[in-house]
């Protein structure tokens, strides 16, 4: 799987550990920055990850900022990007399985490194369940996206 990863300055230390984990899982990592702890704006990096999803360059994305909230808000402004802020493994896999989430947002100042790695693993290993009720619900989400 091709996984885009992006972060702001607050997420940079955690991003490095997540990249290591993704490589251990034999994922194709598309690192979109930032590459330091110098202050940058999270919407710019959420957009980079979202554009990778939109273009088909990436199958999934992970975006890390301080709380994860800003990254989630920004990413969800882009069509075809379905971002969820997850700080537990259940939400990370259920978001993919039931809701077709393709972008995971994490708060580096909220959770520890090892939990973050477990959440990423749950997100990457999950697959959408092609059940009528989940298809019906995700189609309703797509309609909302179309009408704005």
Residue pairs with C-beta under 8 A, 6 or more apart in sequence:
1 27
1 28
1 59
1 60
1 124
2 27
2 28
2 30
2 57
2 58
2 59
2 60
3 22
3 27
3 28
3 29
3 30
3 58
3 59
3 60
3 61
3 62
3 124
4 30
4 32
4 48
4 49
4 52
4 53
4 57
4 58
4 60
4 61
4 62
5 15
5 18
5 19
5 22
5 29
5 30
5 31
5 32
5 49
5 61
5 62
5 63
5 64
6 15
6 31
6 32
6 33
6 34
6 45
6 46
6 48
6 49
6 61
6 62
6 63
6 64
7 14
7 15
7 33
7 34
7 42
7 45
7 63
7 64
7 65
7 108
8 34
8 40
8 41
8 42
8 45
8 64
8 65
8 66
8 71
9 34
9 36
9 37
9 38
9 39
9 40
10 42
10 64
10 65
10 66
10 108
10 109
11 42
11 63
11 64
11 65
11 66
11 71
11 106
11 108
12 34
12 35
12 36
12 37
12 64
13 37
13 108
14 64
14 106
14 108
14 113
14 116
15 31
15 64
17 113
17 116
17 117
18 62
18 64
18 106
18 116
18 117
18 120
19 29
19 31
21 117
21 120
21 121
22 29
22 62
22 120
22 124
23 29
25 121
25 124
27 124
30 52
30 57
30 58
32 45
32 48
32 49
32 52
33 40
33 45
33 48
34 40
34 45
42 63
42 65
42 66
42 70
42 71
42 74
43 70
43 74
45 63
45 65
45 71
46 63
46 65
46 70
46 71
46 74
46 75
46 83
46 105
47 74
47 75
47 78
49 58
49 61
49 62
49 63
49 75
49 103
50 61
50 74
50 75
50 78
50 81
50 83
50 103
51 78
52 58
52 61
53 59
53 60
53 61
53 78
53 80
53 81
53 102
53 103
54 78
54 79
54 80
54 81
59 102
60 102
60 103
60 104
60 123
60 124
61 75
61 81
61 83
61 102
61 103
61 104
62 103
62 104
62 105
62 106
62 120
62 123
63 71
63 72
63 75
63 83
63 103
63 104
63 105
63 106
64 71
64 105
64 106
64 107
64 108
64 116
65 71
65 105
65 107
65 108
66 107
66 108
66 109
66 110
67 107
67 109
67 110
68 85
68 87
68 105
68 106
68 107
68 108
68 110
69 85
69 105
69 107
71 83
71 85
71 105
71 106
72 83
72 84
72 85
72 105
75 81
75 83
75 103
75 105
76 82
76 83
79 145
80 102
80 145
81 102
81 103
82 99
82 100
82 101
82 102
82 103
82 141
83 101
83 102
83 103
83 104
83 105
84 91
84 92
84 95
84 99
84 101
84 103
84 104
84 105
85 105
85 106
85 107
86 92
86 95
86 104
86 105
86 106
86 119
86 123
87 106
87 107
87 110
87 111
87 115
87 119
88 119
89 118
89 119
89 121
89 122
90 122
92 104
92 119
92 120
92 122
92 123
92 126
93 122
93 123
93 125
93 126
94 126
95 101
95 104
95 123
95 126
96 102
96 123
96 126
96 127
96 128
97 126
97 127
97 128
97 129
97 134
98 129
98 134
98 137
99 134
99 137
99 138
99 141
100 128
100 134
100 138
100 141
101 123
104 119
104 120
104 123
106 116
106 119
106 120
108 116
111 119
128 134
128 138
